[in-house]
Amino acid sequence: MILDWLKRVLGHKPKGTPTRPRLAKLLATADVLDDLMAALIRSQRQRHEGIVYLLGRTDGDVTLAVAVFAPEALTTSGSFHVPTRSMVSCMQTAARFELQVVAQVHTHPGQAYHSDGDVEGAKIRYPGYVSLVLPEYGQHLPSLAGAAAYLWQKPYGWIELSDDDIIIIPGSGPWTSNSFTAD
């Protein structure tokens, strides 16, 4: 018992315990960034935090965002609240198109980081779910300059994504008819 306590205190991990997170990526289409920018215009003008959700698919490590859902929300210059009915509508919309709610995107008045309130307020947490925080009320969109991105992975919780972990796919993506050319 004392040996187990010492191992925990000194940081020794039992065999088979992962020592670092698996590869994690967020992929989003350029159209998603454009839609994100449009969805946040009202909150930017009000100088309020904005909130949107991204719909797509994830395998727990790689998350692909293909659509934006802007919920009805109560916002202030430093906070937001999404009522249950708005969250239900978001989930129903995702299900209608066989998608998942894969990310929460919200803005901060200054720099982007995961505040204690953000960690507590991120009610959706499953492997591959992303929390993206945009600085200065998202004014830099469609650029993600200064953004802070986190992906939920078990057993680690929120892991921070680097700029290299976020990939923007030009246009809508290869799955749309307007992306194809005739041979």
Residue pairs with C-beta under 8 A, 6 or more apart in sequence:
6 12
7 14
13 19
18 155
21 153
21 156
21 159
22 61
22 153
23 61
23 62
24 61
24 62
24 151
24 153
24 159
24 161
24 165
25 61
25 62
25 63
25 161
25 165
25 166
25 167
26 63
26 65
26 103
26 130
26 132
26 149
26 151
26 161
26 165
26 166
26 167
27 62
27 63
27 64
27 65
27 167
27 168
27 169
28 54
28 56
28 64
28 65
28 66
28 166
28 167
28 168
28 169
29 65
29 66
29 168
29 169
29 170
29 171
29 172
29 173
30 142
30 168
30 169
30 170
30 171
30 172
31 171
31 172
32 54
32 65
32 66
32 67
32 68
33 141
33 142
33 144
33 168
34 142
35 67
35 68
36 52
36 54
36 68
36 105
36 138
36 141
36 142
37 138
37 141
37 142
39 50
39 52
39 68
39 70
40 50
40 52
40 107
40 134
40 137
40 138
40 141
42 50
43 49
43 50
43 51
43 75
43 107
43 137
43 138
44 50
44 107
44 137
44 138
44 139
46 75
47 77
47 109
47 137
48 75
48 76
48 77
48 80
48 137
49 75
49 76
49 77
49 78
49 79
49 80
49 106
49 107
49 108
49 109
49 137
50 75
50 80
50 106
50 107
50 137
50 138
51 71
51 73
51 75
51 80
51 82
51 104
51 105
51 106
51 107
52 68
52 69
52 70
52 71
52 104
52 105
52 106
53 68
53 69
53 71
53 90
53 101
53 103
53 104
53 105
54 65
54 67
54 68
54 69
54 101
54 102
54 103
54 104
54 105
54 130
54 132
55 65
55 66
55 67
55 68
55 69
55 93
55 94
55 97
55 99
55 100
55 101
55 102
56 63
56 64
56 65
56 66
56 67
56 99
56 100
56 102
56 103
57 63
57 64
57 66
57 99
57 100
57 102
58 64
58 100
58 102
58 127
58 128
58 129
59 128
60 127
60 128
60 153
61 127
61 128
61 153
62 128
63 102
63 103
63 128
63 129
63 130
63 151
64 102
65 102
65 103
65 130
66 99
66 172
66 173
67 97
67 99
69 90
69 93
69 94
69 101
71 82
71 86
71 87
71 89
71 90
72 82
72 83
72 85
72 86
73 80
73 81
73 82
73 83
73 86
74 80
74 81
74 83
75 81
77 109
78 109
79 117
80 106
90 101
91 101
94 100
94 101
101 124
101 129
102 128
102 129
102 130
103 129
103 130
103 131
103 132
104 122
104 124
104 129
104 130
104 131
104 132
105 132
105 133
105 134
106 118
106 132
106 133
106 134
107 133
107 134
107 135
107 136
107 137
107 138
108 115
108 133
108 134
108 135
108 136
108 137
109 136
109 137
110 135
110 136
111 135
111 146
112 133
112 134
112 135
112 146
112 147
112 148
113 133
113 148
114 131
114 133
114 148
114 150
114 158
114 160
118 131
118 133
119 158
122 131
122 158
125 152
126 152
127 152
127 153
127 154
128 151
128 152
128 153
129 151
129 152
130 149
130 150
130 151
130 152
130 161
131 149
131 150
131 151
131 152
131 158
132 144
132 147
132 148
132 149
132 150
133 147
133 148
133 149
134 140
134 141
134 144
134 146
134 147
135 146
135 147
136 146
140 146
144 163
144 166
144 168
147 166
148 160
149 160
149 161
149 165
149 166
150 158
150 159
150 160
150 161
151 158
151 159
151 161
151 165
152 158
152 159
153 159
171 178
171 179
172 178
172 179
173 179
174 180
